[in-house]
Amino acid sequence: MRRVHLIIDFQYLYHRHIYSINAGRKRRLSCMVDGVEVDTTRIYYPLKDFESFRRYWESLGKEVTISVCFDSKSDRKEADEDYKSNRGGRFDSVDFEAINTIRELMSEAGYNIYKEDGKEADDLIADLIKRYENDFDFTVIYTPDSDMMCYLSEKVGIMRYKTGGNGKKGDFSSSHTPVSINNFAEYMSAELKCDIRLNTIILYKALCGDKSDCIKGVKGFGPKAFDKFMSHLDEKGTDYEVLVQPSEVKKLILDEVDYLGESAVEQALNALELIECSPVTVTESRPIKNDSLEKREKAYMKYIMKSLVN
């Protein structure tokens, strides 16, 4: 049986429900716990998404190990106050309480939980791949962030979520697009409207910026400028494979000061500091398969969430 490691960026699972819950478009859920009625709306819907991933891969006959990465307040905000300043739906105390409850339930169910002060889920995901990729036959990252595509390899793929994507209405799983080393160039070239190659996503964002995270990049440097730059690099016989490492991207940008100009190089390096995943050791504990039907039942039935138990 092939061993598959699912690494899930939890934040988007939670975020995607908040707007509809606050707008009253989600059915409210509750149960009695120790004689007190508890609102489980914010708890149930993200867990439902999460469990659907496990069920899908198990239905394919895979042995599934799951790691869930949680965000903390990022150190990057200290470096650039504009970083992710466009993110709406700020959490309140009710949300933080719900997220803490979800994290506790997932842990009790036997899943691997990772959270580190000052680090984002992306940083934790990067560390898990770096250290444990070879422990599994294949690793799948569930994320909305294209940044993670720098980790694509023969043994690592992405399930990329996009709001308003090609998914069928009400079918969350179909809103994820499988991205691999085989379809990356076609998939991201269509999205970014330029000729992007495998292993160049970090370089692209350093130069062109990332609107989703409010990273500016180089002023006036867009898809057409990137295409010209790629042609320039092609002529030089550039090895794109090494550009999965931010240090190599930095080196390439510095080496191209004559082409880009000093101001552009400075802007690109500033963007790169925000894009690259921070070095972090999430835990000395390896991700292992420790969940079971019995553990899920014990955890989820605290809040009478029968549909999650199977």
N, C-alpha and C positions, 0 to 999 in steps of 0.2 A: 504493500500500500504506500502510495506517495505521500510524503509529509509536507504539508503546506502551512506556512506561517503567515497569518493575516495580521498586519500592523494597521491599526485604525486610529486616525486622527479624530478624537472624540468630538471636538468643538463644533464641527459642522453638522454632526448628527443632532446636536442640541439646538444650535442656532436655527436650523431650518424649520423648527416647530414653533419657536418663540413668537414670531410675528403673527402666525395664524391663531395661536393660543390667546395672545393679548387682544387680538381683534375679534375673538369670540367665534372663530371659524372651526375650532376643534371641539369635539364633544368632551365635556368635562367629566373626569373620572375621579372616584373617591372610594375609600373603604374604611372600615372601622378597625382601628388598632388600639388594643388595650382600652376599649370603651370610648376612644376619641376618633372623630371623623378626620381622615387625612386626605388632602387633595393630592392625587397621584398623577394628575395630567402631565406635568412636566417630567415625571419619572418614567411613565409607561411608554410614551411615543418614541423617545430616543432608544430605549431598550428594545423596542419592537424592531426598529431599523437594524440595530446591532445584531440581534438574534437572527434576523433574516439572512445576514451574510454567512453566519455559521451554518445555517441549514442548507444554504445553496451549495457550499463547498462539500459538506458532508453528503449531500445528495449525489455528488459526482464520485463518491467512493474515496474521498481523501481523508487522511488523518489530519485534523485541523488543530493547530496551536494558535491561540489568539493573544495578541498584546495590544493594549489600549493606552494611547498617549494623551495626556491632558496638558493643556496650556497653563502656564503661570504668567504673571505680569512680566513682560519681556524687558530685558536689559536694553534692547534696541531703542526703546522709547527715550532713554536718556541720551542716546547718541543723536537722535533726530525726532523732534516732537511731532513732525508730520507723519511719521511712520504709522501706517494703518489708522490714520486719523479719520478716514472715511467710513470706518466700521460703525454701523448703527447698532441699535438693539442692545444697549449696555445692560449688563446684568444687575439685578437688585438682590436684596437679601434672600428673597424667595428662590431666585434662580441658584444662588450659591448653595443654599440648603439642599435644593433638588440635585444639583451636580454632586455634592458630597455624598448624598444618599445613593445615587447611581453608582458612584465609584465604590462605595462600600458593598453594594449588592453584587457588582461585578467581581470584586475580590472574593467575596464569600462563595460565588458560583465557581471559582477556581481559575479565573482569567488572570493574565499577567497585567498588572497595572503600573504605569510609569508616570511620575510627576516630579519635577525638579524646580525649585525656586529660581525665578529669573529667566527660565527657559521656556521656549515654545515647543509645541508638539513636534514641529519640524526638526528641532535640534535632537530630540529624543529618538525620533525615527531614524535620523542619520546615524546615530550611535548604534542602534540595534542592528541596522544593516551592516555597518562596518565590522561589528564584532561577531555577529551570529548568522550572517548570510549562508555560510557553508554548513550550518547545522541542519538545514532543510533542503528538500528537493527544489522547492520554489517558494518565493516570498511575494506577497501581494500587498501593496500599500493602498488603503482606502483614503482618499484625500481629494479636496477640490483644488489643491495648489499645483500648478504646473512646475514649480520649483523642484518638486520631488522627482521630476523626470530625469534629473541628472544622475539618478541612481539606477536607471534602467540597465539591465544586463541580461545575459542568458538565463539568469536565475532570479531576476527581480522584475516584476511587472506592476502596473498601476491600474487601479479602478478609479477613474477620474469622474468626480461628480460636478455637474454644472447645472445651476438653476435655470429652468426653462430650456433644458436641452432636448434631446430627442426622446426622452422617456415618455411612456404612456401616462395619461393622467391617472394619478393614484398609485402608480407602480414605481416606487422609489428605486428599486433595483435596476430598472431599465434606464434610469437617469444617469447611470454610471457607464462610462465608455472604457473598455479594456485598451490600455496603451502598452505597447511592448517595443522592443528594439526594431521590430519588423514594420510597425505602422506609425512610429513616432514622427518621422519626417513628413509624411503625408498629412497626418492629423494636425500637427502644430503649424505646419506651413499654411494650411487652410485657415487656421484660427488667427495667426499673426500676420498673414498676408505677406509673407516673404519666404525665401528659400532657406529654411532653417534645417540644420543637419543634426544628426544624433550627437549628443554630448556638447551642444553649443547653447543650451537654454540659459546657462548662467551668464555666458558672454553676451547673449542677446539682451538679457535684463539689465546687465551692467551698463550697456550702451543705450538701449531704448527705454529703460525704466520698466516699472510695473505698476500700472494704474490701480490694480486691485489692492496693493499695499501702500499706495502713495509714495513710491520710490521714483524719483525724477529721472535718473539716468543722465544722458548728455543732451543738453538743450539743442533742439532741432534735429536730433538723430532719430530717424524713424525707419520703417521697414525698407524703404528704397535705399537709404544710406547703408543699412545693414547688408543688403544684397551686394552692393558695390564693395563693401568691406570684405565680405565672404569671397568674392571673386578675386580680390587682392590677395587674400590668404591662400586661396587655391593655387594661384600662380607661384606662391612661395613654397608650396608643398607642405602646408601646415598639418601637423598631426592632431586631429581633433579629438582623438581618443583620450588624450591626457587632460582635456579641458573639463573633465568631471571634477577635478580638484580646483577649488577656488584659488589656491596658490599658483597654479599653472595659468589660470585666467588672468590673474594679476600680472604675472610675468609677461604674458603675451601683450597685454595692454601697455605696459611700460615699454616693451620692445617696439611698439608701433607709434611712439610719440611723433615721429616724423610724418606719419600718415594722418593721425588723429589730431595732433596739436596738443600743446601742454594743458590748455584749459579743459579740453575734452577728456584727456587722461585723468585729470584731477577729479572731474565730475563722475567719471566711470568708476574710479576707485572708491569714491565716497558711496556710490550706489552698491558696489560690491560688498562693502562692509555690512550693509543691511541685508543683502541677499544671502550671503553664505551662512550655512548652519554653524552655530557656535560649537566648538569642541566641548563635549560633556560626556561624562561617564554616568549613565543613568542608574546603574546598579551592578553589583557584582553577581547578582542572581541571573542565571540564564533563563530565557523564556522557555517554559515547558508546558506540556499539555497536562493540566491539573483539574480541568472542569469535568463535570459529569452530570447526568440527568438528576441524580440524587441531590447534588450540591445546588443545581439551578432551582430545583423544586423547593429546597429548604430556604434559599435566598428570596426567590420571587414570591413565594406564597405568604411571606410576611405582609405583603400588600395585595394579596389575592389576585395576582396576575397570572391566571391559569393559562392563558394563551401563549405565554412565553416558555412554558414548561413542556418541552418534548425534545 
